[in-house]
Structures are given as structure tokens and as C-alpha cells.
Amino acid sequence: MKFYLSVLATITSLFLHSQDIQGEIKSQKNTPIENATLYNLNNHSHIHTDEEGKFILENTKIGDTIRISKLGYIEKKITIQSQSYLSIQLENKIFSIEELIVQKNIKSFQTIAEIDLKTNPVNSSQELLRKVPGLFIGQHAGGGKAEQIFLRGFDIDHGTDVALDVDGMPVNMVSHAHGQGYADLHFLIPETVQKIDFDKGPYYSNKGNLATAGYVSFQTKKTLDHNLISLEVGQFNTKRTLGLFNLINNEKQQFYVASDYQKTDGPFSSPQNFNRFNFFTKYNSKIDNHNWFSIALFHFKSKWDASGQIPQRAVDSGLIDRFGAIDDTEGGTTQRSGAIIKYEKEIDDKTNLKNTFYYSYYDFELFSNFTFFLNDPINGDQIKQKEKRNTLGFESILNKKYNINNLKTTVQYAVGLRNDETKNSELSHTLNRQITLTPLQLGNITETNYFSYINADFNIGKWLINPSIRLDYFEFEYQNELVSRYKTQTDSKTVFSPKINILYQVNEQLNIYSKSGQGFHTNDTRVIVTQSLNKTIPNAFGTDLGTNWKPSSKIWLNMAFWYLHLGQEFIYVGDEAIVELGGKTERKGIDFGLRYQFTKNLYFSTDFTYTLAKKLDAPSNENFIPLAPKVTWVGGLNFISANHFTMAINSRYLGNRPANENNTIIAKGYFITDFNLSYQFGNGIELGGMIQNIFNSTWNETQFATESRLQNEMNSVTEIHFTPGTPFNGKFFLRYKF
């Protein structure tokens, strides 16, 4: 009898022995919930779900109680009944900072991004980028051109030093007709965005070319929260229509379509005639518990007229007003279409493989006139920049978890490829957008980037150590069509980028981190193949020392001191088809962010940055970096009530900054405040309005120190040329959700 009891006890012990429990956490709309916390009340261990909402509970027994929590969802407790796969749904509730804990995560801005997207949703493609603390944008060509970007002491132009991607597809265009890294995000419909992931500095091995000042990654929704029809109307003949429709939405499959059309004339004396059409659709399939597949298709097309950048002297003399134009035949057309395919396979409970494939076709034509009659006193200096581009690529990532003597390690092994081929990349001198006077540059570009990286997370007690290394190999080819016999020039480059990030988790209210690493941005292929020097791909070395701190239940703080050094480079100026010596630069500063929940429904946010930027190879009185932001500040109050009433007031400040190397010309700063208000009725109808620049401030959205000559002038003048910022204007919207 004792023998049988002993056998029964052994079997029972084996059955109750701690094992690994797998599962996933989703919202009521079948959307994966990332970064949800699962806390074992019996052994006090905890984990977080990954970006697909999946988890593995290690050392968990049948009978253990698990507490599941996530910001913006009702907390749930479950008791483990068996070893079977768990599928758990959480219900929505009002967002509360009080429930946040400071997590052991090296991505220091992840929580900030989550708070901001919950408390102050985006309403336009421009606002998507403004979600990054300290990132400022400016439009200076009629609304259809990609925005100019400023971040961490960089005038990034249109994307040279910040890497953007959507669902793993790069947005930036290398060797673009207008400028290196040109990033036009206008194909992304804001209402389809599920998550914005961003960080600053060259510290992440999965972000390669152009990720020097930072990166911004957008993840679109797996399924829509609801169907939506929306109509917006506003001043300056502004209109927008939007439709979002779930076609399939169940546990196995999700399929939706989204489309919008918008137009405006803007506040300019010469109407912008701007219009843009967007279409996006996404299909997801859960083949089984171990295989997932998705495909997204997109198309966008835009055309516009522009008043360009006008000289201050033309306004001061009364020749034109602030919203006038010297050459109102500027403008352009652009379109982008493509597909993003993802396949994920769970090989075992410690290993999964993620594959992303993408393809896009791009067409671009832009007419600009920056100098008016400086070079051609008869016809003027208008230029055309044009290209057609095919981009394709893939990335395969193998994630592997190891547990060695209680040392938890996650390793990423990745390989990938990106290929860009442009046809007839052109720069020409034109007249009135109709006549090509002189071709200045014409050729075909092929640029291929092969890459791989290894990234590891070592969890040792309260420490998280994240070393990584990235290897990039580039092939460049340029075929010049302006020579009598096509001349093909080629080159290749290899770049190593080591990085290491360290975090110490003091407790659930405080962590301290340091980040350091090398990154880079490539220059235009037309620079690489013509320059024999080694610095055509400049390295960027950066380091951050910062903290995430929750000093009370309603306050979240983030602060970092940082330094970034950019090596010697040669810059291709697409507007003039010339190469300029960039030189070495140094930037350092402080970032500070605060999120505070006054009451259950009232949220306050603010971000402040202070930056010192200088050129290292120039004399002290000529070492200023033109347009580099020194002081930025944003702040806002957002009210979200349980009865569907929302209100927000948000301000942004960009301080004065040098417009030239010796600081004799100043780009004036601005302080702008916007206001949003809406109410959702019980039947799904939402009515609201938005007012931009409620104090009707006079401000310049973009500014440049430019040498130009007007038609009636004998000599050229170098001074501020600007695009005026939007004056007081309002728009109203009516939305129906079903």
C-alpha cells in the first residue's frame, strides 16, 4: 500500500511541477495587447507580452493565480487550470497613469509614446511625427512635399538623420532627387496607426542607415476598433473625407480597408490647389497557434501648387504680403504604391521567426525656385527635380530565448536586404513648370544595402545589458545620361556599428540607463561614386545617460543627458547638383519630459530640450550649425471624460536659432497654440472642431538664409527667406462610428 501511495505522490508531484504556460492577450476587438503585465501571485514572478500580445509564463503550476494588467484596461485575475494554450481578453477602461510601473525596458520613450497616444490621439499625418518629444517639423512647399524635420540639434532636412518606417517598410528614400533620406509620410492614414515606437540616438541595431539622431516606427492596426465615416470642413476651402471599414473580424482573420481624400487652398494669395488621395487595406490570418500571416496594400497620390519661400525684403517693401509669392508656379505631384507582407512562425516555446517583405513604386516631380533671378535674369531660376523609383526588401529575424543558471537571455539574429532603383533622376532648369531650359543632372541610380545584426538582452537581477553589433554592406551604381556615352560609376562600402545599452532597475518607480553606440547615414550615391575619400559615409557616435522615474502615483518623468559626434562627410545638394564639404559636428544637450494626471480625466504633458550644436572644423565665430534648434518646448492639457467629451489645448515653442554659420542672420522662434473639442453622442455620432493658432500669432514655419535676386534688383541679397505659418483657422468634423 505504501508503494502505491508513493507512486501516486510521485505522479501528483510531476503533474503539479512548475511548467511553462503559453498564451496571448487581446483586446475586445481582437487586437494584440503589447506590454501587458502578467504577475504570478504565488511565486511573485512577472513578465510582459511581446508586440503580438504573446507570452510564456515560466515556472508556473496548475492552481497558480495570475494577475493581468495593462494601462487602459480592466485588471483581470485567472487561475491556471491546465497546461493548454491561453487566450485572454481584456476590457477597456479609462486610462490612468497611476497603474503604470517603471519597466525594465531599454527603450526609454516607450511609455511616453503610449501615454501620449492614449490621451491625445493624432488627427493628421503631420501630428504623427510631433508625437516624438523634441521633434519639430515645417512645411514649405504647399503641403504635398515631405516636411522639414528638426531633432536633437539637427536640421534633418527631409530625413537625412532620422529613420522612419511603417510596419517594417522604410519610408526614407536614399539618393533622392530632392535630398538624402527624403521621408514622405503622407501615405499613412493617421486613424490606422496602432502604435508609435521611437527613440533618439544611434543605439539600436535593428535601425541602420539614417538612424543617427533617432528613429520613428509606426505600426498599423491589426483590426479597426469600429467602422467610421468622417467629414471635415474648414477655412481656406479645406475638406477631408474618411472611411474605415472592417470586412472580416474574428479570432482567425481580420480584414479592413481605409481611404481618405483631402484638399485645401491654404491661406496663400495664390491658392495651393492641394489634394491628396490615400487608400490602405490590411489582411491578417492566424493559420494556427504557431503561424501568422499578414499583407497590407497601400496607394497614395497628391498634387499641389506652392508659393515657396519668400524673401523678407519683398514683404517689408510692400511688393507682396506675407502670404504672397514671387514665383507661384512652384508645386508638384507625387505618388507611392506598394505592399508589406509579414509571416511569423513559432518554432518552439523559446524560438520564433519573423519575416517582413516589402515593395513600393514611387513617382515624384517637384518644381522650386529658391533664388528667383540670381542665375538667370531673364527666365528666372526655377528648377525641376524628378524621379521614378522601385524599392524592394526583406528582413528575417530569429528570436531565441535562453535560460542558463537563472540568467535570462534573449538573442536576435537578423539578415536583410534593401534595393533602390531610380530611373531618370533629374535636376533641370525650367520655366513656369512647362519648359525645360537646361538639364543639370540626369541619370539612373542603383543602391543596394545588405545587412545583418545580432542583438542580445541579458537579464541579471536588476540589470539589463543589451550589447549588439550591426554589419552593413552597400553597393552603389550611377549611370550618367548627360555624357555622350553613358558612363557608369560604381563603388561599395562596409560599415560596422557596435552598440551597448545598460539599464539598472532600482524598483517599480525608478530605473537608470546608459546608452552608447555607433550609427551612420549614407550620402547620395552621386557623392559616393565620385569621391575617393573614406568619409563619404560618416559615422555617428552617441551616448545617453538618463532615467525614468515615477515619484508619485500620478507623475511620470523622463530625463536624459546626451552627446552625439558626426564624422566628416560630403553632401550632395540636390537643388544645385553640387557637392559640399560637411565637416565634423558635435551636439550635446538635455531632454526632459513630464506626464501628470491631475484628475481621473485631466492630463498634462510637457517636453523640454536644450541643445548645443557646433562645427568642429571651423573657427569659433563661424562654427554655428544653421537652423539647429537650441531650445524647444511643447506642452498640453487633455481632458477625456467617461461620457465621451474630449478637449485638448496644446502649445509648441521653438526658440531663435542661427540661420548661417556666423550667426549674423537669425531664424526667429515661435510659440503656437492649438485647440481641439469633441463630443460623442450615444448613437455613435461624434461632433467636434479644431482651431489652429488660436492666438493668431504671426510666425514663420520654415526659414532659410538664402542668396537671391528679384527681377528689379541689380545685386543679390542674402537674408531670411520664409514660408509663413498658418494663421488662425478652424475646421469642424462630423464622424459616425458603427
N, C-alpha and C positions, 0 to 999 in steps of 0.2 A: 504493500500500500504506500509506504514511504517513497518507493521508487517511482510510482505513478504520479504522486504529488510533486516529486522533484521534477519529473519530465514536464508536467503541466505548468509548474512555476517557470521553468526554463522557456517554454513556448510563449507563455504570457509575457515574460521579460523581453523576449525577442520582438514580440508584437508591439510592445509599448516602447521599444527602444527608439531613441531620437532618430528621425529621418529627415529627408528634405521634402518639403511640400512646395509644389509649383502652382502658379495661377496667374491671373490677370485681374486688374481693377479697371472698370469702365464707368462712364457717366450714364445717366438715364438715356442719353442719345447714342449709346454705343461708342462713344469717343474714348480712346485710351487716356487714362489719367496718369500723367508722368509725375514722379517725385512724391507720390503718396507715401506716408509713413506707416509701416506695419510694426507694431510693438508687441512682443510676446510678454504677457503679464506674469508668466510662470518663471521664465529664466532671464527676463529683463533685456533680452537682445532686441535689436531693431534693424530694419532695412528700409530701402526706398525702391519704388518701382522705377523701371527704366522708361525710355521715351515711348515704348509701345505699351506701357502700363503693366508690364510683366514683372514677376518677382519669383525668387526662390527663398523659402523660409528654411534655413538650415537648423539642424539640431532641434527639431520640433516633434513633439509626441502627440498622439491622439489624446484628446482631453485638454490640451493647452488652449488658453484663451488669447486671442489676438485682437488688439485694438487697432483699428484702421482710421487714419485721419488725413485730411488734406484741406488746405486753405480753400474756403468757399464751398465746402461740402459737409454734410451732417456726419459726425463721427459714428462709427459702427464697430460693434464687437461680435466676433464669431468664435465658436468653439470647434476645434478640429475634430471631425467625426471619422475621417478616413484619410487614406493617402492619395485619393483621387485628385484630379486637376480642379482647382478652384476658380470659379468665375464670379466676381463680386461686383455689384453695382452700388454706387454712392449717389445720394440725393443732394441736389444743390441747396445752398442757403446763402444768406448774406455774408459777404467777405469780411473777415476780421483779422487784423494784424496780431491780435492777442494770441491767436492759435499758432503763429509762426514760431519755429525754433531755428536757431542758427545751425545750419547743417555743415557736415564735414564734406564740403564741395569746393574744389579749387576754382571753379568759375564764380568769381566774386559778385557778378552782377545778375546772377540767375534769379535770385529772389526779388531784386529791384524790378526786373523785367516783368515778373509775374504779378507783383503788386500793381504796377502801372497799367498793365493791360486789363486787369480786373476793374480798377477804379476809374480809369479814364480811357475807354476804348477809342481806337483810331477812326477817323472819318474821311481820310483821304490818303492817297499814296505818299504825299509829302509828309504827313504825320507819322508814317511808319518809321522813317529814319529819325525823326525827332524823339522817338522813344529812347534813343541812346543818350544817356546823360553826357552833356558837354558837346554833343554833335549838333552843328548848325548847318542849315542849307540855304541856298539862294538860287532863285530862278532869274535868268537874264536873257531869255530868248523866246518869249511868247508862250510858255507853258508846255511846249512839246519837247524841248531839249532836256536832257538829264540835268538835274540840279548840281550846282557847285556845292562841295562839301568841305566843312571845316571841322577838325578834330585834333586835340592834343597838340596845338601849335602848328598844325599843317593846314596850308591851303591845298587841299587834296585835289583841286580842280574837279573833275567829274568821277574820280575813283582811283587815282594812282596809288594811294596808300591806305585804302580800306577795302577789304574783300567782302563782297555781297554775294549771297546765293539764296535760291528758293528751292526747297525740297532737295538740296544737294546739287542743283544745277547752277554753275557760276553765272552771275549777272554781268560782271565786268567784261569788257571787250579789250583784249590785248591788241596792240598795234592798230588802234582805231584811227579812222580818218580825222577825227577831231582832237583826240588826246589819249594818252596811255591809260588803260583801265576804265574807260568810259562806261558808266554804270547807269543805264536807263531802267528804273524800276517801275515804270508806268504800266507795264503789262500785268502787274499784280493787283488784283481786286482786294481792297482792304478787308472787306467783310468775309473773305475766305481764309484769313490768317488765323491760325490756331495759337501759334507760339512765335515769339521773337527771342532769339538767343544771340547775345552779343557780349563782347568783352574787348578790352583795349590792350594794345601791345602785341609783340610777336611771340606769344608764349604757348601756342597750341599747334602741335604737329599736324593735325588734320586740316589746318588752314595754311596754305602755302603762299603762292605768288600774290603780291599786293597787300598781304595782311601784316603791315608794319605798324601803323597807328592803331589798327584793330580790325575786327570783322563784325558783320551782322548777318545772321542766318534766319530765314523765315521758313516756317513750317505751315503748310496749308492744312485745312481741316480734313479729317477723315470722313466726317459727315456733317451736315448742317444742323444747327440747333433747331431751326424751323425754316419753313418756306417764307419767302419775303418778296414783296413788290414795293418799290420805293420810287417816289418822285420828289426831286429837289428843284426849286426855282429861286433865283436871286438877282441882285443887281448886275448891271453890265451884260444883260442878256445871257445870264448863266442858267443852265439847265443840266440836270442829270437824271437818268432813269436807270433803275437797277432791278434785276430779277435773280432770285436764288431759289432753286427747286430741288428737293430730294426726290429722286426717281425710285431708288431702292434703299431701304434702311432696315436691315435686320442683323442678327448676330453673325451671319455668314458673309453678307455682302452689303456694300454701301456704294451708292452711285448718285452723283448730283451734278447739276450744271449751274453756271453763274454767268451773267452777262451784264455789262453796263455801257451806257453811251452818255457822253458829256460834251458840252460846248460852252464857250464863253467868248465875249469880245474883250473882256478885261477893261480897266479904267483908261485905256490909252486913246489918244485923239484919233489915231489910225487903228481901227478895230483889229483884234487878233485873229478873228475868224477861226478860232481854235476849235477842233473837235477830235474826239478820240473814241474808238470802239474797242471793247475788251470782251473776250469770251474765254471761259475756263470750265473744264469738266474733269472729274476725278472718279475713278472706279477702284474699289478695294475689295479683295476677296480673301477670306480666311479659308484656305484649302483644307487645313486640318489644324490641330493644336500645335503643329510644328512647322507649318509653311504658310507664308503670307505673300500676296502679290498685289501691286497697285500700279495704275497707269494714269497719268494726268496729261491732258492736251490743252494747249493754250494758243490764242491768236490775239494780237492787238495791232491796231493801225491808227495813226494820228497824222494830222496836218495842221499847219498854223502859219500865220504871218507874225512879224515881230517888229518892234520899234528899236530894238537893240540898245546898246549902251550910249548914252548921250553925254556930251561934254558940259561941264558945269558952266563954262563961259557962255554957251548958247542959251542957257536958261537965264543967267544973270543979265545978259544984254537984251532979253525980250524976244530973241529970234524965235524961240519955241517955249512952251511951258514945260513943266516937269513931266508931263505925260505925252509930250510931242516926240517927233522923230526927225533925224537928219536924213536917213535912208529907210523909208517904210516898206521897201521891197525885200527886206530880210524875212527869213522864215524857213520852213522846211517840211519834209514828210519823212515818216519812219514807220516800220512795221516789224513785228517779230512773231514767229510761229514755231511751235515745237512740241516735243513730248518728253516726259520724265517717267521712266519705268523703274520700279523697285521690286526686288524679290528677296525675301528673308527666309532663312531656313534655320531651325533649331536642330543642331546636330545631336546634342545631348544636353543634360541639365546644366552643364558648365560651358558649353560652346555654342555659339551661333554665328551665322554668316549673313552679312548684309551686302546686297549688290544694288548699285544705282547706275542706270544708263540714261543718257540724255542726248537729245539732238535739237538744234534750233536753226532756223533760217532767218536772216536779218537783212533788212534793206534800209538804207539811210541816205538822206540828202539834206544838206544844211547850207543856207546862204547867210553870210555875215558880212558886216562892214564895220571894222573897228577904228580905222584911221581916216575914213571918208575920202579926202582928196590929197592925201600925203604923197602917194606914189604915182597916181595918175590924175593930174589936174583936170583932165577932160572928161573921162568916163567914170572917175571915182575908183575906189579900192575894193569894191565888193568881191568876195571870194565864194567859191562853191567847194564843199567837202562832201564826198560821196563814196559809198562802198556797198557791196553785197557780200554777205558772209555766211558760211556754213560752219557750225560748231558742233562737234560730237565728242563724247567722252564717256568714261565709266569709272567707277570706284568700287572695289571689293574690300570689305573689312571683316576680318575674322576676330571675334571677341572670345577670349578664353579666360576662365576663372581658375585660379589655383589656391588651394589651402595647404600650406606647409607649416606644420608646428604652430598653428594659430595665426600664421601670417597670411592675411587675405590679400590676394594679388589678382588684378585684372589686367590683361595684356591685349592690346590691339595690334594686329598685323594688317597692313593695308598696302594695296597696289592700285595704281590708276593711270589714266591717260586722258589728255585733252588735246584736241587738234582743231586749229582755226585755219580756215582758208578764205581769204578775201579775193574778190575779183574786181579789178579796175578801181583800186583805192586811189582816189583822185583829189587833187587840190588844183583849182583853176581860178583865174581872174575872170570875173563875169560882169555883165551889165544888166540890171533890172531883172535878174533871175531868168533871163531869156537868151542872152547871147554869151557864148564862151569866147573871151578875148584871147587869153593865153593859158595854155596848160602849164602848170608849175611842177606838178608831180603826178605820175600815173604809173601804176604797177600792180602786181599780184603778190600777195604775202601768204606764206605758209608757216605756221608756228606750231610746233608740237611739244608738249610737256609730258614726259614720263615721270612718274613719281612713286615713291614708297615711303612708308614710315612705320616705326614701332613706338608704341606709347604704352606706358605701364603705370598702374596705380598700386602703390604698396601701402596697405593699412597696417600700421604698427602702433597699437594702443591709441593714444590721442593724436598720433602723427599720420599725415597723409603725404607721401612722397611721390611725385609724378615726374620721372625723367622720360625723355623721348628724343628721338632723332629722326630727321626727315632728309631724304635724298631726292633732288630734282635734277632731271637731265632734259635740256632743251635743244631742239633743232630749229634753226631759223633759215628761211629762204625768201629772197626778194628778187622778183623779176621786173626790171625797169623797162617799161614800154615806150619811154621817150627817147631812147637811143636807137640808132639806125638798125642795129641788130640787137635783139633782146639780150640784155646782159643779166645773167642770174648770179646772185651773190649768196653765199651760204656761210653759216657758222654754227657752232654748238658750244654749249656751256653746261657745267655741272655745279650744283650748289648744295652744300651740306648745311643743315640747320639744327644744331643741338639746342635742347631746352631742358630746364628743370624748374619745377614748381614745388614748394613745400608749404604745408598748412599744419598748424597746431590748433587742435580743438580744445579750448580751455574748458568750456562747458556748453550747455544748450543756449547760452546767451552771448557767447563770445568766441570768435576764432581770430587767429593772426596768420597772415600768409606772406610769403615772398615768392616772386616770380622773376625768372630771368631767362633770356634766350635770344637766339639769332633768327632773324627773318630776312626778307628781301622783297624788292619789286623789280621785275624786268623792265627794261626800257624798250622802246619801239624797235621792231625788227630792223627798220631802216637805219637805226643807230648801231645795233649790234653788228651788222654785216659790213659796216663802213669804218668802224673804229677798231684799231688794233690793240688798244689798251685793255687792261683787265677789269676796269671798274665800270664796265657798261651794265653790269648787274650789281648794284650796290647792296652790301649787307647792312642790315639794321640790327643793332644790339640794344636791348632794353632790359630794364629791371624795375620791379614794383615792390613796395613794402606797404602792406595795408591791413585793414581789419574790418570785419563785420561784427556789429555789436548791437545787442538789444538791451539797453539799460533799463527799460521798463516795459510793461506788457503792451504798451501802445506805440512804442517808438522803435524804429529801425534805423541804424546808422551804418554808413559805409564811408571809409576814408582811405586814401592811398597817396603815398609819395612816389614819384616815378621819374625815370630818366630814359632818354632814347637818343642814340647816336646813329646817324645815317652816313654811310661812306660816300666817297667820291662817285659822281655819276655824270653821264652825258645825256641831255634831254632833247628829244625830238619835238620841235614846236610845230604842230600840225597846221597852225594858221599861217605859217611863213615858209614851211619846208626847209628849216634850218636846224642846226644842232647847237645847243648852248651848253656851256660848262656849268654843272650844277654846284659842285664843291661839296665839302663835308659840312654837316649841320649837327647842331646839338639842341635838344629840347628837354626841359625838366619842369616839374610842376607838382601841384596838389589837386586832387579830386575829392570833393566832399558831397555826400548825399544823405538826405534825411527823409523818412516817411513817418507820418504821425497821424494816428486816428483819434480825432478829438472826441467824437461820439460814435455810436453804432453806425451812423450814416454819413459822417463828415470826415473826409480825408484831406491831409495836407502833404504836399511833396515839394521838395526843393533840391536843386543840384547846383553846385558852385565849382568852377575850375579856375585856377590861376596858373599861367604858363609863361616861362621864359624861353624864348627861341632865338638862336643866333647862328650865323655862318662862321665856321671856324677858320676859313682860309682868307678872310677879308679883314681889313683894318677895323679897329673898334668903332669908328664913326661911319662905317659902311657895311656893317655886318648884320643889319636887320633883315629878317625874312619877310618879304612883302605879304601882307594880308594875314599873317599868322595871328590867330586870336590870342589875346593876353588874358582877358577876364571874360568869363561867360557866367550867366546865372539864369536858371529857369525856376519857376515856382507856380503852384496852383492849388486851388481849393476845389474839391469834388464832392458833391452831395448825391448820394444814392439811397432812395427810400424804399421801404418794403411795398409801398403802393404804386411803384413804377414811375415815380417822379425823380428826374435826374437834373442836375445843374452843375456846371463847371466854369470856373474862371481861371485862365492860365496866362502867365506872362513870361516873356523871354527878354534877356538883355545881353547884348554883345557890345563890349567896350571899344573905345577908339583903338586903332592899330595902325602900324606903319603901312603905307602903300608902296614905298620904294625902299631901296637898300640903305639910304642915309637918313631916313625918317623925316625928310623935308616935306613930304606930302602925306597927309593923314586921311585914312578912311574912317569916317565918323561912325560912332556907335549908334545903337538904337535901343528903345525899350517899347515893346509892343504887347498889348493885352487883348486876348480873345475871350468870347463868352458863348457858352452853349446852354440850351434849355430844352427839355423834352418831357412829355407825359404820355405814358402808355395806358390806354383805356382797357377795360377788361375783355373786350371783344377782339383784341389783337391789333387794334389801330393805335399807332404812335404818331403824335404830332409834336413838332419841335422847330427850333430855329438856331442859327449860328450867326454870331456877329464877329467879324474880324476887325481888329484895330478899333476897339470901342472908343478910344480917346482921339481918334482921327489924327494920330501923330504923323508928322512928315518925316519919312525915313527912306534910306536907300537900301534896297535889298541886296544888290551887289555893287561893288566899286572896284575900279582898277585905275592905276596911274598909267595913262596911255598917251603916246605922242600922236597927235592928229592935226589935220589942217582942214578948215572949212573952205568952201568954194570961193568965198570972197576974201580969204586971208592970203597975205603974202608969205608969211612964215608959219611954221608949225609951232604948236604949244603942247607941252606935257603937263597934264593936270588930271584931276579926278574925272573919270567917265563913269556913269552910273545907270542902273536900271531902278526906277522909283518903286518903292514898296507900296503895297496895296493900301488905299485909303479906307476909311470907314465903309464897310459894306456888309450887307446881311443877306442871308438866304434862309428859306423855310423848307421843311420837308414833311411829307406825309408817307408813312410806312404801314403796310398791312402784313402782319405775320399770321401764318396759318399752318 
